[in-house]
């Protein structure tokens, strides 16, 4: 029974920390553009891809 006197406040404290972190992330704009990061990987930033190096060997 005495263990509940420690565990309940600890659980509430950790829950409040998680809730505060969630609200901080919302206020800092972490959830503004959820689809942008998923589509950003599909676009190529380089204008020209680097050429593959040709192997130099005996002809």
C-alpha positions, 0 to 999 in steps of 0.5 A: 500500500505504501508503494502506491503513495510513491507510484501514483505521484510519480506517474502523475508527474511523468504524465505532466512532463509528457503533456508539457512536452507535447504542448511545447512541440505544438507551440514550436510548430512541430506538427504544422506540416506533416505531409511535407517531410514525407514528400520531400524525400521524393524530390531531387535537390541536385540539378545534375546527378554526379557521373559514375566514375569509369574504371580505368583498365587495360584496353 
